[in-house]
Amino acid sequence: MSLDLDDSTKEGRRNYDILKKTFVGEAAGEIEQGQRAICWVIYNRVLGHKTYWYEEKEGNGIAGVCLKKGQFECWNEGEKRRDLEESLKTDWGKKVMAQIDKWLRDVYFYQGGKPKNNPIGKCDHYNNLALRSTTEDRLNNLTLMSIESDLLNDIDFNDIISDFASRKSRSVPI
């Protein structure tokens, strides 16, 4: 397992380079928060130790997860890969890479043996909310309800419904 981003090692430099290029190919249009979320998804996939998350010849590490066929479209053979390679040569691509440089090394720094500021917990997927349909929103909400079922079981929905109904009955039609 390699989360090495240390530029004093060959593996660290390669991981860092591949990670940055993954962001350009997959999330250049995202705000920094979305790019960081994808960074944590990759981190969680490395920690997940599941062979379907990483390229076997690369091993279970940042490069292995990013380069796994079918995981990130920008690394698959074809048009998206060519687009990534071409965009990295442009002024725009260089500018995006420089912006990512400003924050990327800080993401995986450890504090007391645990990563600091992992805002997505153990999630291993990221969805750009702007690209989702209403059906996906409903499915996402149902998934969240399933995950948080213990919390939902403790809520008395009768009180919530009664409160809502009493507020609606006080509204005055225009």
N, C-alpha and C positions, 0 to 999 in steps of 0.2 A: 504494500500500500504506500503510495507516495503522494503527499500533499506538498512536496518540496517546491518552493518558489524562490529559493536562494540563488541569486545570480552568480555565486561563487562556485556552483556545481553545474556540470553539464546537464544533468537531469532537471535541476531547478530552472535553468534558463530555458530549456525546451518546454517544460510545463507552463512556464509563464508566457512564452510566446504563443503556444497553442491556445491557452486560455484567453489571451487577448484577442487572437484572431477569431475564436469562437464567438466572443461578444460582438465583434464587428460583423460577422456573418449572420448572427442570430438576433442581435439586440441593439444594433447601432441606433435604431430609431427610438429605443426605449429611454426613459429617463434613467439617471444613475441608480435610483432605487430598484428599478426593474433589472438592470444589469447586475446589481449586487445580489438580487434574489436568484438569478440564474447561477451566479457564482456559488451560492450556498446550495443550490440543487446539485451542482457538480460535486461539491464537498460531501453532501449527504449520500450521493451515489457511490463515491469512493468508500465512505465508511460503511455502506450497506453490504459490501462484500458479495454482491450478487453477480454471477458471471454474465447475465444478460445486460448488465450496465456497462461492461468494459470490453475492449478489444483484447482478446487473449494474448496475442503476440506483444501487445504493449504493456499488459499487466494491469492490476487494479490500482490506478493512479489517475491523476488529472488528465494526462495525455490519453490513457486508455479509455476513459469515460468520454472525453470530447471526440475522439476519433472513431468510436464504435459505430459501425455502419447502422444507419437508421436512427441514431440518437439525435444528432444535430445535422440538419439538412445541408448546412454549408460545407460539411466534410464528405458528403456523399459524392460519388462521381457524377458529373453532369453539369448542367447549367449553373446551379447555385455555387458549386465549387469554383467554376471559372469566374463567376461574378465576384466571389470573395477574393480570388487571386488578383483580379483586375482592380478591384476597388482599393486594395491595400497599396497599390502603386500610385494612387491619386493623392492630391493634396488633401482632399476630404478624408481619405482613409488614414493618412498620416496624422491628421488633426484628431480624429476619433481615437486612434491608438494613443496619442499623447494625453488625451483627456482620461482615458482608462488608467494610464500610468500613474495619474495623480492619486488614485485611491486603491488600486488593486492589491498592492503588497500588504496593506493594512487589514484586509478582509480576514485572512486566515491566521493572524497573530494570535498566540495563545496567552491565556491568563489563568494561572493555576492549573495547567494541564487541560483546560477546556477552552474551546474557541469562544471569543467574546463577541457579543452582539450578533448571534445567529437568529435573525428575526423570523425564520420560517420553521424553526424546530427541526423535525425529522422529515419534512416534506421532500419528496424526490421528483416533483413536477412543478412547473411554473406555467401559469396561463396569463397572458396579457388580457386584462379585463376589457380593454378597448376593442379587441378582436372577437370577443365571445358573443354568441347569440343568446337570446332569451332562454332557449332550451338548455344551453350549457350553464346559464346562471342557475336555473332551477335544479339541474343535476348537481352543480357545485353546492348549492344550499342543502340539498338532501344528503350529500356526502358529509358535509359539515355537521348536520344534525345527527347522522349516524356516529360520527367520531365523538361528538359531545353528548351521546345519549344519556350518560349518567347525570349530567347537569340538567338535561331536559326532563328527565324523570322526576326531578325534585321541584319542578315548576308547577304551580297550580294554575292551569290555563283557564279554569272557570272564573277565577278572580280577574284575570286579564281580559277575558271576553266580556264579562259584566261591566268592567270599567270602560272598555271601548264602547260598548252598546250604550251606556249611560251618557257618554260624551256625544255620541252621534245623535242621540235623541234630543239633545239640547240645541242642536244646530238649527238655524232658522233659514228656510228657503228664501232665495232672493227673487 
